[in-house]
Amino acid sequence: MPTAGHRALVLALDSVYRSPAAHLERADANRGRIVLDGTSVDVVVKARQQPEKNVYALSPSPTSHPQLYRLLHVALDLYRQQQPAALLDQRYTYGY
């Protein structure tokens, strides 16, 4: 039986899958954004009938890259619910 966390993950995945790479990367919106020490995120979306989509983001946040940030958060939160003893505590995942 799927939980609300599973539904949130499916919605976040679907959002990333359906969006063009340029929309996810938000280059124009992030022009002038400076990150001194961050986390890089590289997302590759593969589908049978479509070309591969590569998306890169540096330290995604709710403001800079909302869809990628949401995907990371939802996936890690669901994992933490399923595996509470795992080492993926937010202290070790740079707040994600």
Summary of the structure (lengths in Angstrom):
residues: 96
radius of gyration: 14.3
end to end distance: 25.9
largest distance: 44.8
contacts: 214
relative contact order: 0.19
helix: 42%
strand: 18%
